[in-house]
């Protein structure tokens, strides 16, 4: 698969976001977030998304240069409206507030609604962990008809509603996962590359298992993603829909609601200062001991040692910084077309 050097790719992303009207700081922030997703191996949340963002700006579904507006703000609880702004910037600002409130009060609860795509939720877990905070995140998303079938169902009723839990440390532990068997964007990556998805991830419109991602993008009626872990992932997805979309007064995927709104996320974050619960040094020692104990388990496959949350991403990032970021031809062609449609000519080569 062709590869692109990270620095050259970041420069292109900055140019595209800026050409859509974003101020330099926002363009840098959005570009850095998307690139980091690719570097960590989450291509579904990286540069593949940018052509869609460009389209949404043109359609008025994504608004550049928006800051979150507080609808309610107490000492340790706030609800913000994202104004359909770039989630990568609006979300960072909202998380900054939550970190500061947790530092002052021991904990904080932050809600953000009506924001465009937040991107990789692990980013905000990393942000909190870098500040020494524990964080828990529940997100729902609405971007057209639902893509994930309820357990026992056969059509899309939910989004891939992610959950993230992050623990500070050196390095931090960042557990970040979609409640679907795989992220929707990973299906798009597979479809673009002409590859199958893992077994158990998809059903066609008749509820039959399939590995063909085209059932989501080519077929009518559409197929649907399955939840991970059968009823368990489905239950978590439903709770994200309630804790984020319903609780905050944001959009939900419930049938009957308008579907063509671009990408709309709602997000409930809980941030805890671990030093308020026990001696911080003792907590860190215990976390390190747990990690060491888990990693000491003899691997079933000698070539695949036991990893902990966030470790695979760090290993992938090191490889991609050294070797370049793999980009399938369809994704690269879409990105180049979006850049050229904005009048950009400084486009790196994928080799």
DRENKOL-396428 format. One line per field, with one value per residue (C-alpha): x, y, z. Coordinates in Angstrom, 3 decimals. Each point is the difference from the previous one (the first is absolute). Layout:
<sedos>
c1: (X;...)
c2: (Y;...)
c3: (Z;...)
</sedos>
This chain:
<sedos>
c1: (0.000;1.358;1.435;0.233;2.528;-1.688;1.339;-1.030;-3.420;-0.540;0.850;-2.627;-2.636;0.705;-0.363;-3.317;-1.558;1.259;-1.385;-3.404;0.136;1.615;2.391;3.621;-0.266;-3.127;1.495;3.088;-2.071;-2.353;2.894;2.026;-2.970;-0.725;3.663;0.438;-2.882;1.815;3.317;-1.550;-1.574;-3.578;-0.314;-3.786;0.314;2.773;0.519;-2.746;-2.514;1.266;-1.771;-3.261;0.829;0.609;-3.397;-1.688;1.576;-1.371;-3.447;-0.026;0.051;3.455;0.830;3.637;1.379;-2.648;0.659;-2.254;-2.773;-0.915;-3.696;0.616;3.212;0.351;3.204;0.271;-2.720;-0.442;-2.012;1.365;-1.530;2.531;-1.704;0.800;3.645;3.026;-0.118;3.779;0.214;-3.279;0.577;3.510;-1.297;-2.832;2.432;2.318;-2.908;-0.710;3.658;0.139;-3.274;1.183;3.257;-1.962;-2.767;1.309;-2.351;-1.907;-2.814;-0.009;-2.623;0.460;-2.809;-0.668;3.651;1.301;2.145;2.196;2.442;1.955;-1.345;3.266;1.474;-2.001;0.879;3.672;-0.587;-1.428;2.670;2.763;-1.468;0.076;-3.747;-2.083;-2.788;-3.020;-1.728;-3.338;-0.833;-2.885;-0.028;-2.544;1.187;-2.929;-1.844;1.243;2.771;-0.030;-2.736;-1.352;0.782;-2.388;-0.942;0.977;-0.106;2.009;-1.478;3.076;3.359;3.341;-0.276;3.504;1.085;3.379;1.698;3.437;2.358;3.019;3.431;3.292;-1.235;-3.749;-2.565;-2.577;-2.879;-1.953;-2.434;-3.102;-2.940;-0.421;2.057;2.243;-0.154;-2.132;3.005;1.921;-2.741;0.528;3.758;-0.573;-2.536;2.369;2.803;-2.165;0.549;-2.371;-0.729;0.422;-2.643;-2.741;0.175;-2.816;-3.379;-1.739;-3.509;-1.489;2.051;2.421;3.662;2.348;3.565;-0.820;0.102;-1.906;-3.245;0.380;0.981;-1.153;-3.130;-3.561;-1.494;3.159;1.468;1.216;2.872;-0.315;0.840;3.087;-0.623;-3.575;-2.426;2.806;1.188;-3.591;-0.807;2.964;-1.000;-3.521;1.362;2.230;-3.083;-1.727;2.904;1.243;-2.814;-3.098;1.388;1.650;-2.908;2.040;-0.915;-0.708;-0.256;-3.630;-2.144;-2.154;2.709;1.471;2.858;1.879;1.891;3.575;1.853;-1.342;1.584;-0.973;2.466;-0.159;3.387;0.744;3.422;1.484;3.078;1.527;1.877;-3.313;-0.722;3.270;3.710;0.976;3.309;-1.659;-2.604;2.655;1.990;-3.070;-0.873;3.575;-0.135;-3.229;1.448;3.216;-1.940;-2.195;2.928;1.860;-2.581;1.721;-1.312;-2.055;1.819;3.710;-0.193;-2.882;0.781;-2.697;-0.769;-1.949;-2.334;1.777;3.140;-0.860;-0.610;3.435;1.708;-1.903;0.866;3.710;-0.143;-1.998;2.180;2.977;-1.521;-2.824;-3.770;-1.701;-2.877;-2.144;-0.387;-3.708;0.524;2.975;-1.909;-2.917;2.332;1.850;-3.300;-1.238;3.251;-0.082;-3.648;1.187;2.649;2.942;2.971;2.595;-0.804;2.563;0.472;-1.110;2.713)
c2: (0.000;3.500;1.988;3.714;1.660;1.353;3.562;0.458;-1.442;2.328;3.027;-1.075;-0.484;3.456;1.554;-1.742;0.988;3.572;0.222;-0.866;3.152;-1.072;2.304;-1.234;-1.359;-2.017;-1.292;-1.212;-1.615;-1.876;-1.139;-1.216;-1.975;-1.713;-0.794;-1.426;-2.405;-1.344;-0.141;-2.103;-2.368;1.292;0.844;0.064;3.228;1.641;1.608;-2.081;2.319;3.292;-0.066;-0.494;2.927;2.162;-0.996;0.780;3.466;0.738;-1.244;2.016;-3.151;0.784;3.526;1.127;2.080;-0.907;-0.161;-1.879;2.046;-0.798;-0.749;-0.826;0.369;-0.728;-0.626;-3.636;-0.494;1.615;-0.553;1.575;0.487;-0.679;2.102;-2.649;1.017;-2.225;-2.530;-0.242;3.619;0.416;-3.288;0.977;3.276;-1.750;-2.599;2.796;1.320;-3.465;-0.518;3.361;-0.630;-3.444;1.490;2.557;-2.300;-3.554;-0.926;1.522;-1.008;1.561;-0.309;1.190;-0.162;1.044;-0.158;-1.328;-3.130;-0.253;-2.336;-2.545;0.144;-1.386;3.431;1.509;-2.865;0.681;3.703;-0.712;-2.598;2.457;2.304;-2.832;-0.674;-3.139;0.398;-1.929;0.865;-0.972;1.225;-0.398;0.970;0.790;0.113;-1.126;-3.297;-2.230;-2.423;-2.444;-2.565;-0.637;-3.468;-2.366;2.600;0.339;3.714;3.001;1.735;1.318;1.542;-1.501;1.912;-0.095;-0.420;1.116;-0.358;1.500;-0.347;2.273;-1.585;-0.296;-0.954;0.512;-2.742;0.992;-2.380;1.335;-2.118;0.130;-1.973;-1.498;-3.045;2.344;3.751;1.163;1.769;-3.290;-1.366;2.978;-0.596;-3.661;0.929;2.571;-2.549;-2.815;-2.131;-2.066;0.838;-2.562;-2.663;0.896;3.740;0.427;-1.294;0.608;1.451;-3.420;-0.422;-2.513;0.201;1.392;1.274;2.318;3.680;0.852;-0.872;3.379;2.106;-1.764;-1.985;1.180;-0.720;0.304;-2.555;0.893;-0.343;-2.289;1.023;-1.523;-2.677;-0.642;1.440;1.592;2.432;0.692;0.888;2.382;1.643;0.577;1.551;2.343;1.049;0.860;1.474;2.160;0.718;-0.218;1.346;3.039;0.879;-0.721;-1.958;-3.715;-2.716;-0.797;-0.611;2.992;2.574;1.897;-2.066;2.274;2.259;-0.845;-1.473;0.982;-1.235;0.324;-0.856;-0.523;0.041;-0.686;1.170;-1.078;1.203;-3.245;1.882;0.776;-3.725;-1.281;0.693;0.701;-1.823;-3.123;0.116;0.274;-2.864;-2.237;0.830;-0.739;-3.274;-1.043;0.754;-1.890;-2.995;-0.156;0.340;-2.777;-2.535;-2.485;0.807;-2.635;1.071;0.754;2.582;1.852;1.070;1.227;3.695;2.532;2.803;2.540;-2.095;-1.188;3.602;1.076;-2.818;0.838;3.679;-0.729;-2.122;2.500;2.936;-1.956;-1.572;2.362;-0.292;-2.567;1.478;-2.056;1.443;0.819;1.937;1.836;0.807;1.400;2.170;1.315;0.766;1.922;1.990;0.800;1.079;2.652;1.240;-1.619;-1.119;-0.872;-3.698;-2.614;-3.265;-3.364;-2.543)
c3: (0.000;-0.800;2.915;0.724;2.301;3.148;-0.219;-3.624;0.719;2.947;-2.155;-2.553;2.705;1.443;-3.453;-0.654;3.334;-0.344;-3.539;1.437;2.124;3.255;1.824;0.145;3.557;-0.831;-3.247;1.854;2.736;-2.333;-2.181;2.969;1.353;-3.315;-0.616;3.508;-0.636;-3.080;1.834;2.754;-2.526;0.199;-3.704;0.358;2.038;-1.984;-3.374;-1.592;1.689;-1.390;-3.408;1.875;2.273;-3.082;-1.361;3.317;0.183;-3.465;1.045;3.235;2.167;1.396;1.161;0.238;2.893;2.573;3.749;2.437;1.602;3.610;0.475;3.642;1.968;3.705;1.937;-1.074;-2.620;-3.375;-3.153;-3.171;-3.449;-2.737;-2.678;-2.673;0.242;-0.565;2.810;0.052;1.186;1.875;1.822;1.097;1.448;1.851;1.393;1.168;2.079;1.445;0.953;1.763;1.819;1.145;1.251;2.049;1.238;-0.199;-2.827;-2.888;-2.324;-3.447;-2.700;-3.576;-2.536;-3.595;-1.017;-3.303;-0.007;3.123;-1.720;2.023;3.562;1.368;-0.761;2.853;2.310;-0.789;0.661;3.454;0.818;-0.934;2.660;2.557;-0.168;-0.392;-2.549;-1.241;-3.272;-1.562;-3.524;-2.408;-3.636;-2.671;-3.602;-2.075;0.448;2.781;-0.926;2.937;0.529;3.497;1.324;-1.728;-2.646;-3.643;-0.873;1.205;3.046;1.837;-0.765;1.006;3.316;1.515;3.612;1.341;3.402;0.564;2.973;0.488;0.083;-1.828;-2.496;0.578;-0.431;-2.630;-0.667;-2.984;-1.971;-2.144;1.349;-3.466;-0.959;-1.994;-0.576;-2.917;-1.479;-0.046;-2.262;-2.303;0.024;-0.925;-2.689;-1.505;-0.032;-1.381;3.095;2.164;3.630;2.796;0.398;2.435;-0.676;-2.554;-1.057;-3.304;-0.267;0.749;3.157;-1.521;1.090;-2.661;-0.317;-2.946;1.082;-3.186;1.796;1.736;-3.026;-3.153;0.801;0.517;2.428;2.045;2.318;3.467;2.409;2.970;3.546;1.569;2.608;-1.117;2.588;2.053;-2.657;-0.967;3.613;0.192;-3.286;1.304;3.199;-2.038;-1.955;3.272;2.016;-2.873;-2.452;2.211;3.295;-1.545;-2.273;-3.101;-3.087;0.191;-2.615;0.841;-3.079;-0.840;0.727;-2.981;-1.434;-2.406;2.400;-0.919;2.972;3.409;3.227;3.646;2.757;3.749;1.764;3.657;1.227;3.345;1.875;1.327;2.702;1.708;0.480;1.494;0.154;-3.604;0.185;1.384;-2.762;-2.682;1.513;0.016;-3.615;-1.079;1.926;-1.682;-3.433;0.740;1.306;-3.097;-2.406;1.823;-1.161;-2.368;-3.501;-1.766;-3.182;0.572;-2.795;1.678;3.570;2.364;-0.538;2.059;-1.056;-2.187;-0.559;-3.495;-1.037;1.279;-1.893;-3.197;0.306;0.271;-3.158;-2.008;0.993;-1.288;-3.101;-1.004;0.290;-2.248;-2.002;-2.371;-3.530;0.402;3.240;-1.499;-3.181;2.006;2.080;-3.054;-1.751;3.040;0.151;-3.704;0.230;2.465;-2.415;1.810;-2.038;2.674;0.211;1.076;-1.856;1.341;-0.732)
</sedos>
